[in-house]
């Protein structure tokens, strides 16, 4: 697989992105091409607790600095192994609040060659928003982007492309743990309520400003939120819980808090799903998240693994990749799809033609009342059509399965996880009939299954109508002839291969349109010499 990734990447610059927080140290190494294609080479994370003891004393503590330095030296060795040419490194709350923060980072530079920039809280909030929004469904509506760090909590009230409010609160799970030490005993109700009261008071002005915006959705991006969602899912669903839950309800969080607080430290360590490296900070983190949900009147938090590093990568591509500007008129989603297709050397002319035919079928079928799928689904169907053949880059045999893998596991910015699963399923089923014999189909939720059953047919037909990759079929439209549904195909030349392939779809077409449907295949008269 390494050789394959190297082939996909081609020429490019190897860049390391490092986020030094108050609790965690994160590294991402990526090869970035001039066209803005990002291929992740490796990721690493260490819980260094740089902020431990720092918020009360305003000094980074010797043991915390030692832990962090050891991990940074290890990261630097890893980066040298990958031939990293450039470091983009930022330090957040612990470093910016400590009197000796800059001094420590200077020692880091001398030992490792990594030059950190201390960023402000608002800049941190902005980068987190950019990182999360670039991988989330696009929306003109506001969302509250929330990240609970070790020393601070960042909040951004923003749409996909515009931030209305950016704020950074001096509240974090490490800072709160230092202020409200719980020791080995269970956490009493009064202690937990005191934590929440502190959060409420510290964030009162930000909460009031943002509450006035009537934000409909909250997206939480921190490791704290992810771990709380995992614990909550296991408490409620047991072994049926998803590996990476994407939704955390307020009610579920309350159950989780009750379970966490009722246990001693040793008992808490036995709780399924709890990351032991967060053992001493998970309760303060829960206090922060619960307070935000209450103050902002949210009953649900959507959970994502994206965050600050993704924002750093996104901004790097925008600023330093000249090829990426060629896509500047396109949406984040379309740019992302085209980057993936081109990195896999897809046959763009064929893919665009199949996309056009697929959408002709989608639109005309909707006009006939054969389905009621909305414009958002239409957009995803078009993107899936563009990417349906990218698996040929790996091998032609079973290339629909390879396409499914590549769509599922690539960095498609601007899409939610459910949208990616839908597009990947369409890519797979352009050469197979959706059904229970396929694990890929069984893993989909009921709504997505219903969409795939119909929309994959449009893509299958469109692919059949350009089997020769010659663009011979110009139009494919569902029409009504009295009470009969007709699929009318218009060609600019003789297309025997396409005609033959289309007949393979007849059974599925009759299921959609009725047994009396017919196909009108209109080819120009063959010239005789």
ABEGO torsion letter per residue (X at the ends): XAAAAAAAAEBEBBBBBBBBBAABBBBBBBBBBAAGBBBBABBBBBBAGAABGAAAAGBBBAAAAAAAAAAAAAAAAAAAAAGBABBBBBBBAAAAABAAAAAAAAAAAAAAGBBBBBBBAAAAAAAAAAAAAAABBBBABBBBBBBBBAABBBBBBBBAABBABBBBBBBBAAAAAAABBAEABBBBAAAAAAAAAAAAAAAAAAAAAAAAAGBABBBBABAAAAAAAAAAAAAAAEAABBABBABBBAAAAAAAAAAAAABBAAAAAABBGBBAAAAAAAAAAAAAAAAAAAAAGBABBBBBABBAAAAAAAAAAAAABAAAAAAAABBAAAAAAAAAAAAAGBBAAAAAAAAAAAAAAAAAAAAAGABABBAAAAAAAAAAAAAAAAAAAABABGAAAAAAAAAAABBBBGBBAAAAAAAAAAAAAAABBBBAABAAAAABBAAAAAAAAAAAAAAAAAAAAAAAGAGABABBBBBBBEABBBBBBBBABBBAAAAAAAAAAAAAAAAAAEAABBBBBBBBBBBBX
